Amino acid sequence: MAENALAPALRAAPETPVITDGFSCAMSVDHLTATDPLINAHGQHLAELLAQALPLAQELPRAQPSPEEGLR
């Protein structure tokens, strides 16, 4: 079943984060990584991915309201 969609997607985008919020999703990715030499993927829970991105987001400049908008 994984060869229909998951395995080709993992091979095609090796640097793309893989969201595995469920146990079976994580096990599928782990199994494919262990058995297919062309796949080097690591599943992450969505919360883990967001936590990694949080420090990067805090470094971005904040948008300031224009004088016309004022405080509403």
Buried (B, 14 or more C-beta within 10 A) or exposed (E): EBEEEBBEEBBEEEEEBBBBEEEEBBEBBBEBBEEBEEBEBEBBBEEBEEEEEEEEEEEEEEEEEEEEEEEE
